[in-house]
Amino acid sequence: MAYGDSPQSVVKEVKVKKKVPKGSHRMPDGKIMKDSAMKKKKQSPLKLDLKEGTFTRMAKDKGYGSNVQKFAKDIMKFKDKGSLPNGQKITKLMVKKANFVVVSKNWDK
């Protein structure tokens, strides 16, 4: 084609995309595949942080209900004695957790 000649008409093939039926998906190459044909990944067991909420559970078990701050203050007050007023033993880990609760109360929200 020389300069100034009229361009030839170019016909492009237009692919009509089929609607993807429910329970299927479109593959990268354009094919439609049923979801049930996909390999299932093995699901790992539910990962929980078993240490989350332990201080609250401890407060409930010791008879403080949901009043975690009071429980923490009592632990800090009686840590040198070694036991709470109700006779429960105070461990080093309880003191660490109680200290964290007391300090975190003053954090900005």
C-alpha positions as CSV (number, residue, x, y, z in Angstrom):
1,M,0.0,0.0,0.0
2,A,1.4,3.3,-1.0
3,Y,1.1,6.6,0.7
4,G,-2.3,8.1,0.2
5,D,-4.0,4.9,-0.9
6,S,-7.2,3.9,0.9
7,P,-6.6,1.5,3.7
8,Q,-7.8,-2.0,3.3
9,S,-10.6,-3.0,5.6
10,V,-9.4,-5.2,8.4
11,V,-11.8,-7.6,10.0
12,K,-11.0,-8.6,13.5
13,E,-12.4,-11.7,15.0
14,V,-14.3,-10.9,18.1
15,K,-14.6,-13.7,20.6
16,V,-17.9,-13.8,22.4
17,K,-17.1,-14.6,26.0
18,K,-19.6,-17.1,27.4
19,K,-21.0,-16.2,30.8
20,V,-19.3,-18.3,33.5
21,P,-21.9,-20.6,35.1
22,K,-22.2,-20.7,38.9
23,G,-19.7,-23.1,40.5
24,S,-17.2,-22.6,37.7
25,H,-14.4,-20.2,36.8
26,R,-12.5,-19.0,33.8
27,M,-8.9,-20.3,33.3
28,P,-6.2,-17.9,32.0
29,D,-6.4,-19.5,28.6
30,G,-10.1,-18.8,28.4
31,K,-11.5,-22.2,29.1
32,I,-14.2,-22.7,31.7
33,M,-13.5,-25.1,34.4
34,K,-15.7,-26.4,37.2
35,D,-14.6,-25.5,40.7
36,S,-15.1,-29.2,41.8
37,A,-12.3,-30.2,39.4
38,M,-9.8,-28.1,41.2
39,K,-7.4,-29.8,43.6
40,K,-8.3,-28.9,47.2
41,K,-5.5,-27.5,49.3
42,K,-5.1,-29.2,52.6
43,Q,-6.3,-27.0,55.3
44,S,-4.0,-26.5,58.3
45,P,-5.5,-26.9,61.7
46,L,-6.9,-23.7,63.2
47,K,-4.1,-21.6,64.5
48,L,-5.0,-20.0,67.8
49,D,-2.8,-18.1,70.1
50,L,-3.4,-19.9,73.4
51,K,-1.8,-17.2,75.4
52,E,-4.2,-14.5,74.3
53,G,-6.7,-13.8,77.0
54,T,-4.9,-15.8,79.7
55,F,-4.8,-13.0,82.2
56,T,-8.5,-12.3,81.8
57,R,-9.2,-16.1,82.3
58,M,-7.0,-16.1,85.3
59,A,-8.9,-13.1,86.8
60,K,-12.2,-14.9,86.3
61,D,-10.9,-18.1,87.8
62,K,-9.6,-16.3,90.9
63,G,-13.0,-14.7,91.6
64,Y,-12.4,-11.2,90.1
65,G,-14.9,-11.6,87.3
66,S,-14.0,-9.3,84.4
67,N,-12.3,-6.7,86.6
68,V,-8.8,-7.3,85.3
69,Q,-7.4,-4.0,86.6
70,K,-8.3,-4.8,90.2
71,F,-6.8,-8.3,89.8
72,A,-3.6,-6.8,88.5
73,K,-3.4,-4.2,91.3
74,D,-3.9,-6.9,93.9
75,I,-1.1,-9.0,92.4
76,M,1.3,-6.0,92.4
77,K,0.3,-5.2,96.0
78,F,0.7,-8.7,97.4
79,K,3.6,-10.0,95.2
80,D,6.1,-9.7,98.1
81,K,3.8,-11.8,100.3
82,G,3.5,-14.5,97.6
83,S,-0.2,-15.0,97.7
84,L,-3.5,-13.2,97.1
85,P,-5.9,-12.3,99.9
86,N,-8.0,-15.3,98.9
87,G,-5.0,-17.6,99.4
88,Q,-4.1,-18.1,95.7
89,K,-0.3,-18.3,95.0
90,I,1.3,-15.5,92.9
91,T,3.8,-16.7,90.3
92,K,6.5,-14.7,88.5
93,L,4.6,-15.0,85.3
94,M,1.4,-13.6,86.9
95,V,3.5,-10.6,88.1
96,K,4.8,-10.0,84.6
97,K,1.3,-10.1,83.1
98,A,-0.1,-7.9,85.9
99,N,2.7,-5.3,85.4
100,F,1.8,-5.3,81.7
101,V,-1.8,-4.7,82.4
102,V,-1.1,-1.8,84.9
103,V,1.4,-0.1,82.5
104,S,-0.9,-0.5,79.4
105,K,-3.8,1.2,81.2
106,N,-1.9,4.5,80.8
107,W,-1.4,4.1,77.0
108,D,-3.1,6.6,74.7
109,K,-6.0,5.1,72.9
